[in-house]
């Protein structure tokens, strides 16, 4: 019986078992250590990538300020190619969208904003990109596209702003009832700090507080009295 084994016999059993299984144990230990060191190396590599991407982004900012458009495009491409796993790619694209607008290239700006809106690593950055995209599409009179982009995000501080801009799209389309509904939704959000409530209220009154589409406050004022 096992309980009656002498110390020598137990030692012989352990030695025999290690002779058969020792390599598996050693391999397991090695793999475990390799995984640990590999994870640390991965973390270190990720930190190095982030630092390099940050430096390129800072250079991109300086290049944009200097109005060196060609160089800025080169740096953006470098970020997108070599550091696509970092958030600096999204930030760079937002910046390049602003540059494109300033240069009178709205289509290029739309392209940058769509890239961020569709693939941002951060939900918050994606929400900002969709909001900017919606506003730009309204400026380009692409109202239906704007409304598709401006689906109000859930549980976001930007929800009120989304409703306001959706109201602007409907207002530009002459759909005053829909615009009023969006302005009212904006004013009812818990976090209205991202909008100017009196200004939104003025927009609401301008479209007639939810009256029939196509009837504005000015139309009502000009209508003959009964």
C-alpha positions as CSV (number, residue, x, y, z in Angstrom):
1,X,0.0,0.0,0.0
2,X,1.0,3.6,-0.7
3,X,1.0,4.4,3.0
4,X,3.6,1.7,3.8
5,X,6.1,2.9,1.2
6,X,9.5,3.8,2.6
7,X,11.0,7.2,2.0
8,X,13.4,5.6,-0.4
9,X,10.6,4.0,-2.3
10,X,8.7,7.3,-2.6
11,X,11.9,9.0,-3.8
12,X,12.4,6.3,-6.4
13,X,8.8,6.8,-7.6
14,X,9.2,10.5,-7.9
15,X,12.4,10.0,-9.8
16,X,10.8,7.6,-12.2
17,X,7.8,9.8,-12.7
18,X,10.0,12.8,-13.4
19,X,12.0,10.7,-15.8
20,X,8.8,10.1,-17.9
21,X,7.0,13.4,-17.4
22,X,9.8,15.8,-16.5
23,X,10.2,17.2,-20.1
24,X,6.5,18.0,-20.2
25,X,6.8,19.9,-16.9
26,X,9.8,21.7,-18.1
27,X,8.0,22.6,-21.4
28,X,5.0,23.9,-19.5
29,X,7.2,26.1,-17.3
30,X,9.1,27.4,-20.3
31,X,5.8,28.1,-22.2
32,X,4.4,29.9,-19.2
33,X,7.5,32.1,-18.8
34,X,7.5,32.7,-22.5
35,X,3.9,33.9,-22.4
36,X,4.7,36.2,-19.4
37,X,7.7,37.7,-21.1
38,X,5.9,37.9,-24.4
39,X,3.0,39.8,-22.8
40,X,5.5,42.2,-21.2
41,X,7.3,42.6,-24.6
42,X,3.9,43.2,-26.2
43,X,3.1,45.9,-23.7
44,X,6.5,47.5,-24.2
45,X,6.1,47.4,-27.9
46,X,2.7,49.0,-27.7
47,X,4.1,51.8,-25.5
48,X,6.8,52.4,-28.0
49,X,4.4,52.5,-30.9
50,X,2.2,55.0,-29.0
51,X,5.1,57.2,-28.3
52,X,6.3,57.2,-31.9
53,X,2.7,57.9,-33.1
54,X,2.4,60.7,-30.6
55,X,5.6,62.3,-32.0
56,X,4.3,62.1,-35.5
57,X,1.0,63.5,-34.5
58,X,2.8,66.5,-32.9
59,X,4.7,67.0,-36.1
60,X,1.4,66.8,-38.0
61,X,0.0,69.6,-35.8
62,X,3.0,71.8,-36.4
63,X,2.9,71.1,-40.2
64,X,-0.8,72.0,-40.3
65,X,-0.1,75.3,-38.5
66,X,2.6,76.0,-41.0
67,X,0.1,75.3,-43.8
68,X,2.3,72.6,-45.4
69,X,-0.4,70.6,-46.9
70,X,1.7,68.1,-48.8
71,X,3.8,67.2,-45.8
72,X,0.7,67.0,-43.6
73,X,-0.8,64.4,-46.0
74,X,2.5,62.4,-45.9
75,X,2.5,62.3,-42.1
76,X,-1.2,61.3,-42.1
77,X,-0.4,58.4,-44.4
78,X,2.5,57.4,-42.2
79,X,0.2,57.3,-39.2
80,X,-2.4,55.3,-41.0
81,X,0.1,52.8,-42.4
82,X,2.5,52.3,-39.5
83,X,0.5,53.1,-36.4
84,X,-3.0,52.2,-37.3
85,X,-3.5,50.5,-33.9
86,X,-3.1,53.8,-32.0
87,X,-5.8,56.5,-31.4
88,X,-3.6,59.0,-33.1
89,X,-4.8,57.8,-36.5
90,X,-8.4,58.9,-35.7
91,X,-7.1,62.2,-34.2
92,X,-5.0,62.8,-37.3
93,X,-8.0,62.2,-39.6
94,X,-10.2,64.6,-37.6
95,X,-7.4,67.2,-38.0
96,X,-7.0,66.5,-41.7
97,X,-10.8,66.9,-42.2
98,X,-10.5,70.4,-40.7
99,X,-7.6,71.2,-43.0
100,X,-9.6,69.9,-46.1
101,X,-12.5,72.1,-45.2
102,X,-10.2,75.1,-44.9
103,X,-8.7,74.3,-48.3
104,X,-12.2,74.1,-49.9
105,X,-12.1,70.4,-50.3
106,X,-15.4,69.2,-48.7
107,X,-15.3,65.8,-50.4
108,X,-11.9,65.0,-48.9
109,X,-13.2,66.1,-45.5
110,X,-16.2,63.9,-45.8
111,X,-13.8,61.0,-46.6
112,X,-11.7,61.5,-43.5
113,X,-14.7,61.9,-41.2
114,X,-16.4,58.8,-42.6
115,X,-13.2,56.8,-41.9
116,X,-13.3,57.9,-38.2
117,X,-17.1,57.5,-37.9
118,X,-17.0,54.0,-39.2
119,X,-13.8,52.7,-37.6
120,X,-12.8,54.8,-34.6
121,X,-11.1,52.9,-31.8
122,X,-12.9,55.1,-29.3
123,X,-16.7,55.5,-29.2
124,X,-16.4,59.1,-28.1
125,X,-14.1,60.0,-31.0
126,X,-16.5,58.2,-33.4
127,X,-19.5,60.2,-32.0
128,X,-17.6,63.5,-32.5
129,X,-16.7,62.4,-36.1
130,X,-20.3,61.6,-36.9
131,X,-21.5,64.9,-35.6
132,X,-19.0,66.8,-37.6
133,X,-19.9,64.7,-40.7
134,X,-23.5,65.5,-40.3
135,X,-22.9,69.2,-40.1
136,X,-20.7,69.1,-43.1
137,X,-23.2,67.2,-45.1
138,X,-25.9,69.7,-44.2
139,X,-23.6,72.5,-45.5
140,X,-23.3,70.5,-48.7
141,X,-27.1,70.3,-48.8
142,X,-27.0,66.5,-48.5
143,X,-29.7,66.4,-46.0
144,X,-30.8,62.7,-46.2
145,X,-27.1,61.6,-45.8
146,X,-26.7,63.9,-42.9
147,X,-29.7,62.4,-41.1
148,X,-28.4,58.9,-41.7
149,X,-25.1,59.9,-40.1
150,X,-26.7,61.7,-37.2
151,X,-28.4,58.8,-35.3
152,X,-28.3,60.1,-31.7
153,X,-25.9,57.9,-29.7
154,X,-27.2,56.3,-26.6
155,X,-26.0,57.3,-23.1
156,X,-23.8,60.0,-24.6
157,X,-23.3,63.6,-23.5
158,X,-23.5,64.5,-27.2
159,X,-27.1,63.3,-27.6
160,X,-28.6,66.8,-27.2
161,X,-26.2,68.2,-29.8
162,X,-27.1,65.4,-32.3
163,X,-30.8,66.2,-31.9
164,X,-30.1,69.9,-32.5
165,X,-28.2,69.3,-35.7
166,X,-30.8,66.9,-36.9
167,X,-33.3,69.7,-36.3
168,X,-31.1,71.9,-38.5
169,X,-31.2,69.3,-41.3
170,X,-35.0,69.1,-41.2
171,X,-35.3,72.9,-41.0
172,X,-33.1,73.3,-44.1
173,X,-35.4,70.8,-45.8
174,X,-38.5,72.8,-44.9
175,X,-39.8,70.0,-42.6
176,X,-40.6,72.3,-39.7
177,X,-42.6,69.8,-37.7
178,X,-39.8,67.3,-37.7
179,X,-37.3,70.0,-36.9
180,X,-39.3,71.2,-34.0
181,X,-39.5,67.6,-32.7
182,X,-35.7,67.3,-32.8
183,X,-35.2,70.7,-31.1
184,X,-37.6,69.7,-28.4
185,X,-35.7,66.4,-27.9
186,X,-32.5,68.3,-27.6
187,X,-33.9,70.6,-24.9
188,X,-35.3,67.5,-23.0
189,X,-31.9,65.7,-22.7
190,X,-30.4,65.4,-19.2
191,X,-27.1,66.9,-20.3
192,X,-27.8,70.1,-22.2
193,X,-24.4,71.5,-21.4
194,X,-23.2,70.8,-25.0
195,X,-25.9,73.1,-26.5
196,X,-27.0,76.6,-26.0
197,X,-30.6,76.2,-24.8
198,X,-31.8,79.7,-25.5
199,X,-30.4,79.4,-29.0
200,X,-32.1,76.1,-29.6
201,X,-35.3,77.5,-28.1
202,X,-35.1,80.3,-30.7
203,X,-34.7,77.8,-33.5
204,X,-37.8,75.9,-32.1
205,X,-39.8,79.1,-32.1
206,X,-38.6,79.8,-35.7
207,X,-40.0,76.6,-37.0
208,X,-43.3,77.1,-35.3
209,X,-43.0,74.9,-32.2
210,X,-44.0,71.8,-34.1
211,X,-46.6,73.3,-36.4
212,X,-47.3,72.0,-39.9
213,X,-44.2,71.5,-42.1
214,X,-43.5,74.5,-44.2
215,X,-45.1,77.0,-41.8
216,X,-42.5,79.2,-40.1
217,X,-42.8,81.8,-37.4
218,X,-42.4,84.5,-40.2
219,X,-45.1,82.9,-42.2
220,X,-47.5,83.1,-39.2
221,X,-46.6,86.7,-38.6
222,X,-47.3,87.6,-42.3
223,X,-50.6,85.8,-42.4
224,X,-53.7,88.1,-42.5
225,X,-55.8,88.3,-39.4
226,X,-59.3,86.9,-39.5
